[in-house]
Amino acid sequence: MTYAAKTDTAFELLRRDILNGIHAPDEPLRISSLSALYGVSATPLREALSRLEEKRLVVASANRGWRVAPVSLAELQDLEFARLSMEAALLEDSIAHGDLNWESGIVAAHHRLSQTRPPLGEADRETRQAWMEAHDGFHFALIAAGRSTWLRGFYTQVTEQLQRHHQALLYHPRRINPEGPDHHLPKTRDLLRHAHAMEPHTQLMQVALDRDASRAKEMLATHIEITLTVYRSIVSAVKNDNQHPNSEEIPQ
């Protein structure tokens, strides 16, 4: 394998595991540990980390070395605002110009999502990856007929950053609120289940196929707001959660 191929491999493996939450936000990324984990030597790993820094998935400092980029409510709010602005515009354009192939793509992506097990309570890489790909694939199908290649490109970048925040909600709530509980409180857990439910996605598919752009954008905004509500609930979670003895633990 050439040096370039080794670098590409290291980049894709690290990117995958950062996006699906295997490496938690702000987690140290030590070259020796990564080399043992992925079977890639130090030089390609350093190059891969530099490329990931350009994508704002990792950060580097003289004193702390490489780390996974942190998450925050402020950044999530910014990302969700950007996502809604772009996805709403692309969805409206797709509804106006989408053909039968666009409609068929939405139905197929919806079916795939309906057959994919939500990752709540699951810690394995495969379950996380499968859900993330199916969910994002559905949203990409909705906007696939949008004519702006620039908007689609920016949307892809924003989606990557949102994936890290979404995985933090599921698996690393202490990275969001270090003073909070080790697991999600009942209200937060219910919100997470709602965010993974099929019904809102089915409704969004139907209004898109009905060519109701106004209703589709309203439903999209409501759908996106769920993530912000979950994040806020974790930020404000109390440290002492003894009053919630029946909470189910979600793995860190």
Helices and strands as residue ranges (DSSP letters): H 3-19, H 31-38, H 42-54, E 58-61, E 65-68, H 73-97, H 100-114, H 125-142, H 149-171, H 173-176, H 186-196, H 198-209, H 213-235
